[in-house]
Amino acid sequence: MILQKVKKTIIKHAMIEKGDIIVAAVSGGADSICLLHLMYTLMDELKTQIVVAHFDHGLRPDDDDRETGFVKKLSEKYGLPFVSKKDKGTISRHKGCTEDLARRARYNFLYNVKESFGANKIAMGHNQNDQAETVLMRLLRGSGTSGLSGIPPYRDNLIIRPLIDISRAEIEQYLDQMGLEYITDPSNLDTGYLRNRIRLQLMPLLRQYQQGLEKILAQTACIMRDEDDFLDGIATNWLTRHAIIQEGSTRLPIHTFTDLHPALRKRILRAVIRDVAGNLNGITLHHIERADAIATEKGRPNAQITLPGKVSLRRSYSHLVVTRANRFDRKRADKPFRINGPGKYRSKDFSCDISLSEISRDEIDEHCLFHKDKGHTDNTLIRSEQQSIQTSDVKKAEAFFDADTLSYPLELRFFRSGDRFIPLGMHGHKKIKDLFIDLKIPLSERKTIPILTFNEIPVWICGIRIDDRFKITQATERVLRVTIKRN
């Protein structure tokens, strides 16, 4: 009997707990009327409460009001709360995919009803035939185990589908036995929709080769779902051990990642992109393969792609870094920030605070180090700096200069092609680009490092290296102390 099969499905997937308030999505069609009657029948046994929710898509003016009235009358008969909403033309006016827009609007409505009633679950009327059609549809579009898993019986501890193991024929037979009326949606016969073409044209053809088609495809979905869960567990364990996860960013060690099987690498990439973006909307196999190529191709220490969802994926020497796409505004930052004298400054364009003060040689604290320059007899006084860094780790930096070698205004700007300076301790010029390469600073981060300049000469690549011409020597009397804090 269908009631026993539904109870078995509910128990198997632990869909319902005692005391749950369940929002039943009821359109008025056969599936949803069957769902409502079964959930109503099981209310006392399962100790649940039911709220009936009906969404009017506004796509069939002649039929929509009739459906709403039908569902409302049935809810009153059962003594259940009833909530409905009519779309005000948003779906019909939009140029996008009508099916997708309608689905999103319907789910948003159901989520709102759930919140209003403090419900725990939302029950949908998807059945075994829907499952089979979904598997075929995704197979035709091209999909892996995740897609071929079909419609999950229980999703996000919220969406439950008690009829997922029940065929459409069983549903219609149950409604007939119980004398339950329902409304047939004429749009279900419109072959302009892919799902309808699969249901009305492809499925009957395939049944000529396999009578138990729906059941077999549903079993396939179940097998794929189990294997998908298993592989997801392996991917999650690897990420737990090896990934460096921060807010909005995940770093994967290249040497460990590339040792994995390609199937596991791609699954990990999907998981990381989903976590960073919040979903996988627009992400295709092509995107995943491009991402995998960046990680595995040799001779490309710096490479980057931007994926749908404003996700940036880049190789940064020993790591693969996935972040939300950089919102760095180069046009605004191309204008230097002018510093007219000692004091404290804040620049929104450069996302930093900078402080300049003139002090005497005697005021330099004991934390500064005497650095013996190669080829020099003078001792140079500087703050100890990291020589090999990830720029994202440099939050605050400080440097000291011979104030007599500088005059105002100074300027703060970002790296420009062709920039050169004389690194501390050297005699000849060096391209700043080459310095970045030597220090293995990621390509994507080079353009965000502030550079302090005087008459267009880089005085300090902030937090990294000062120019030898502005260093402190034994002859220095006045010292310019510069502190920069990156926000």
N, C-alpha and C positions, 0 to 999 in steps of 0.2 A: 504493500500500500504506500502511496506517495507520502503520507504523513510520517510513516516510520522511516522512509528514506531521508526525508528532510531532517528529522531528529538525529539520524545517524550522521548526516553532514555537519550539523551544528555541533555535535559532540566531538567528531573527528578533528575539527579545526578550532575547537574551543571558542566558538563565535560569541556565545551569550553567557553572561553570568547572572546570578540571581540579583534582582533589583535593577537591572538595566532598563533605561528609558530608550526606546528605539524609534527612530524616525523612519517610517516606511514610505519610500518613494513610489507613489501610485499615479500612473498616467491614465489608467482606465482600460488599458489593453489587457489581453489574456494573462500575460506573465505577472503583471503587477496586481491584478485582482486575485489571482491564485496566491501570490505572496501574502497579500493582506489577509485573506481568509485563513491561511495556515498560521500566520503569526498571531491572529486573533484567537484561533482555536487553541494555541499553545500558551496563551498568556498566563493562565492560572498555573499550569504545570511548570512553566519556566520562571514564574514570578516576575514578569516584565510588565512594562507599560508601553503603549503604542501611541505615536503621534503620526497622523496621516498628512503627508506633504505632497501637494500637486503643483507642478510648474506648467504654466501656459506659455508656450513659445511664441504665440502670436503669429504663426505662419499659416494657419488655416482658419480664417475668420468664421466660416460657416460651421465648423466642427468644434473649435476650441471651447466655446462657451458651453456647449452641450456636454463635453467631456468633464469640464470643471463641475458643472451641476450634478452630473452622474456620480462623480467621486465624493462630492460633498454629501449627497443624499445617502450614499452607502456608509460613510463615516458616521453620520447621525444615527443610522440604523444600528451600528455597532456600539454607539455611545463613545466614540473616540474623538479626541481633539483633531480639528481639521485646519490646515493652513494652506493658502494658495497664493500665487503671485503670477501676474500677467506681464510678459515682456512688452515694453512700450515701443516696439519697432526697432530696437537696437540690433537685433539679429538680422531682420529682413533688410535693413538699410545697409548693413556692412558688406563690403566687397569680398571679404575673406570666405573661407570654407564654412558653409552654413552648418554642417554637421558638427564641426569642431566648436564653433561659436555657441551653438545650442547646448552642447555638452557642458562647456565651461559655465554658461549661465545657469544651467540646471544644478550643477554641483555647488556653485556659489550660493544659490538659494537654499539648498539642503544644508550646507554648513551653517548658514545663518539661522535656520530653523533649529538645528541642533543646539546652537549657542543659546537661543531664546528659551528653550525648554530644559536646558541643562542635560541634554541627552548624552548617552554613551556611545551609541551605535547608529549607523545609517544603513538600512536594509534595502538592497537593490534586487530586481527581479531577473537578473541574468540567469539563463539556463544552459543546459548541455549543448543545445544547438548553437547558441550564441558563442559558446566556447569553441566549438568546431569551426564555425565561420571565421572567428578571430584568428585561429591558428592558420587556416588556409590563406586568409587575407595577408597576414604577416609573412607567410612563406612566399607568396607571390611578390611581395615588395622586397623581400630579402631580409632575413633576420637570423640572429643567433639564438642561443638557448634562452636568453632573457625574453626575447620577443615571442619565441615559440612556446614559452610557458603559459601564454594566453592570459585569460582573465583570472586574477588571484581570488580564491574563495574568501579570503580575509586579508584586508589590506590596511596597513598603518594603524592597527588596533582600533579601527573605526568603521570601515566599509565592510559589511557582511553580505554574502550572496547565498542564502540558504537553498536556492533552487539550482545551484550550479551542477548538480548531479542528476537533475530531472530533465527528461527530454520534452520537447514542445508537444509531442503527441500525448505524453502522460499528463501534461498540464491541461490540454484541451479535454481529455477524458475525465479528469478530476472535476473541471468546471461543469461538464455536462452531468456528471453524477450528482453534484451538489446543487444543480439548478441555478448556477451563478451566471449572471449576464456580464458581458464585457463589450467594449467598443473596439472595432477594428479600424486601425489607422490606415487610410487609403494611401498614405505616402510609403507604406511598406511594400507597395506594388510598383513603386517608381524605380525603374532600372537605371535611372540616371545616377543612383548611388551605388558605389562599388559593393558594399555589403549586400544590397538587394540583388545585384547581379549574381553574386556568389550563392546566395540563398535560393534564388529562383531558377538560375540557369546552370551554374557549375555543380552544385551539390546533387541535383537529380541525375546529372550525367555520371558523376563519380559513383553514385549508388549502384549503377549498373555493374561496377567492378567490385564493390564492397558494400554489402547490405547494411553492415553495422558501422557505417562511416562515422556518424556523429560520436558514437561511443569510443571508437578507436582513436579519433583525433583528440577527444577529451583525455583519453589515457596518455596519449603522446604529450599533451600539455602537462599532465601530472608528472610524467617522467622528467621532462625538461625542467620543470619547476624544482624538483628535488635536486637534480644535478646543478642547476643554477644556484640554489641555496648553498650547496656544498662548495662550489667554486668561489662563491662570494665569501664564505667563511675562510678559505685559504687566503684570498686576497686581503681580507680584513686583518688576519693574523700577521701577514707580511708587513702591511702598513703600520700595524702597532709596533712591530719590532724595528723597522727601518726608517719610516717616514718622519720628517720633522714638520709637525703641523702647528701652524700659528693662525691667528685670526685672518681669514681671507687669503691664506697662502699655504701651500704644501711643497716641501722639498724632498725629492727622491734621490738617493745616492746612485749615480750612474753605474758604478762598477758592480754593485749588487743587483740592480734592476735588470741590467742587460744579460745577466746569467740565467734569468728566468725563461720559462717556455713562452713563446710568443702569445699563446692564448691567455696565459696568466698576466703577462705584461699589459695586454689590451684591456683586460678586465680591471686591472689596477688603475689604468689611465681613466677608464670610464668612471670608476668610483671616485677618483680624485677630482675630476672635472665636475661630476655631479655635486660633490661636497662644496666645491668652491663657487660654482654658479648657482647652486640650489636646485638644479634640474638638468636634464639632458636634452632639452628642447633644441631641435636643429642640429644636434650632434649625430653625424652619420659615420659609417664604417670608414669612409674616406678621411674624415677628420682624425679618427683614432689611428689610422695607419700613418698619416702624416706626423702625428705626435710621436708614434713609436719610432719612425724613421729618424727623427731629430735625436732621440735617445741613443739609437743603435749605430747610426752612420759614423764612421771614423773620419777624422780630419776636419770635424766641424765643432770646435770647442765653444763657439757662440752661434746659436741659431734660434730663431723665434718665429712663432705663428700666433695669430689671433683667431680664436674660435668663436662660434656663436655663443651668445650669452655674455659677451664682453670678457671672455676668459683669455688670458695671455699665458702661453706655454713656451718656455725658453730653456735652452741648455746653457748652463753657466759653469763651464769647465767640468767639475766633478759632480754636479747636481743637475737634476731636471726640476725646474721650478714652475709651479702652476699657481697663478694669482688672478685676481680680477684685473682686467686690462688697466694699464697705467693711465690715470687721469691727468698726467703731467701736461700742462698747457705750454707748449714750446713758444708760441707766439707772444704770450705775455712775458715769459721768462727771457726772451731775447733782448728785452730792454733792461740794461744794467740798473742795479740799485745803487744810488749815489750816497756816499758817506762824506759829509762835509767837515767832520771833526770828531774829537773824542766824545763818547757818550754811549747810550744804549739805543739800539734800533730794533725794529721788528718788520720783517718783510713777509707779506702773505704770498707773494709770487714765488719767493724762494723758500717758503715754509721754514723760516729760521729766525732766531734772535741772535743779534751780534752786539758785542760789547767791546769798546776800545777805550783804553786808558793809558796815559803816559806816566811812567814811573822811573825812579832813578835806578842805576845799576845795583845799588845796595839793597833795593827793595825786593829783588827777585828771590823767591823763597827757595828753601833747601831741596824742594822736590824737583827743581830743574837740574839737568845733567850737563856736565862739561863734556863736549864731544870733540875729539881730536880729529880734525879734517885731514884727509890724505893730502899731502903736498903743502899743508899750511903749518905755520908755526903758532898761529893764534888758536886759542881755545874758543869754541863757539857754544853759546849757551842756548839750549832749546829744551822744550818739554818732550819727554820721552813719547814717541809715537809708534803705532803699529806699522810695520813695514809690509805685512801681507794681510789684507783685510777683506771683509765683505762690507761694502759701504753701508748696507742696511744696519750694521751693528754700530756704526759711528754716530752716536747721538750728540756727543759734546766733545769739542776739541779746543785746544789752546795753543797759541804760538807767541813767540817773542821776537821782536825785530829791532834793529838799530833805527830809532826814530829820526835820526839826522839824515838817513838815506831816503826818507819818504816825505811827501807833503800832500796836503789835501787839495782837491777831493780824491778819495779812493773809491773804487767801485767793486760791487759784487756782481758776478755774472756766471754763466755756465760755459762749459767747454765749447770751443769753436775749432773747426777744422784748420789745421796748420799751426795751432798754438804751440809755442816753444818756451822753454825756460831753462835756467841753469840750476839743476838739482843741488841741494846742499852737499858740499864736499866735492863737487865736480868743477872742472874748468870750462868745458864746452857745453853747447846747448843740447837739449834733448827734447824730442817731441813729447808733449803730454800724452798723446795717444800711445806712444811706446811705453811710457811709464805705466799707464793703465794696463797694458798687456803684460808687462813684467810682473805687476802685482796681482794679475789675474782678476781684475775688477770686471764684473759682468758688463757686457756691451749695453744692456738695457739700463744699467745704473750709472754709467759714465756721464750721461747728460743731466743727472740730478745732483752732481757734486758741485757745490759752490766754489768759485775761484775768486780770491781777492786780488784786485789788479791796481796798478799805479801807472798812469800814462800808457794803458793797454798792455803793460808787462805783467804777467802772472807773478804775484808776490807769494801767494800761498795757495796750493791746491788743498783746500781746507780738510784738516784731519789726516793728510797724507804726507805732504812734503812742502818745504819752503824753498824759495829761490836763494841761492848762495849769495847774491849781491846785497841782500837785505839782512844778513845774519848779524848776530851780536858778536863783537870782537872785544879784545882787551882794551881797545881805544874807545869803545862805546860808553857814552855818558848818559844819554837818555834812551829809555827802552819803551817801545810801544807794545803793549800787551793786548792781544786780540783773542776773544773767546767767542766761539760760535756754538749755538745749541740748535740742532735740527729738530724741527717739530714733525 
